[in-house]
Amino acid sequence: MAVLRSLRDLDVYQLALTEAKKIFLVTMNFPKERYSLADQIRRSSRAVGVLVAEGWARRRYQAAFVNKMNEALGEAMETQA
C-alpha cells in the first residue's frame, strides 16, 4: 500500500478535480439564463474537491473528518440532482 504524503495522492481528490473539469466543459454549452444554473452546478461540483481537502486537513479528528466527507457526498448528490 502506498504512503499518502499529501492530499493530491488521494484517488478521490484526483477524481473530484477531473469530474469538476468535465462538468465545467459541459456547462459551457448551457444557454445563457437568468438563474445562473450553470454557475450553481459548477460551484457545487468544485465544492466536492474543496470538502475532501478540508477533510484531509482535519483527518486527525475522526468526527470532523467524517462530517466533511458527508458534506462532500451531499454536494455530489446535489450536483447529480
N, C-alpha and C positions, 0 to 999 in steps of 0.2 A: 504494500500500500504506500502510495506517495505521501510525502510530508507536505502539508498545506502551509506555505510560508506567507501567503497574502490572500487577500480577497480575490484577486484575479486568477488564483489557482482553482477556485470553486467552479465546477461544471455548471451549476445552476446560475451563477453570476454571468458567466460567458453566454449561456443560453438566453438569459434575460436581455443582455445587450443586443444579441443577434436578432431576437424577436422584436425588440423595440425599433431596430433599424428597418426591419421588414414592414412593420406597421406604419412607420413614417413614410416609407415609399408608397405604400398602398393609399394612404390618406392624402398624398399629394394629388391624386386624381379625383378626390371628392369635389363636388361642386361648391362654389362659394355660397355660404348661407349665413343666416343671421345668428344662429345659436351656437356657433363655434363647435360643432360636433367633432370635427377633425382634431381641433386643439384639445378637446377633452379626452379623446381617445389617445392621442399622443402622450398627454401628461400622465394618464393612468398607466400606460404601458411603460413609461420611464420610471414610474414610481416603484415598480416591482424591483428593478435593479437597485434603486436607492434604498429600499427597505431591507433587501438582502445585505447591502453594505452596512447599514446601521445595525442589523442583527449580528454581523461579523464583528463589529466593534464591541458589541455587548455580549459576546459569546461566553465570557466567564460567568455571567449571571444567567442561569438557565431560564428563569421565569421571563426575564426581559428578552432573551433570545427567542423563546417560543412565541412570545407576544408579537415580535417583529415579523417572524415567519408567518404567523396567522394574518397579520396585516398585509403582507406581500401576497398571500393566497387570495385574500379579499380583493386586492387591486387587480390581480389576474382574472378573477371571476367577473369583476366589473367590466374589464376590457372585453371579455368574451360575450357578455350580455349585450 
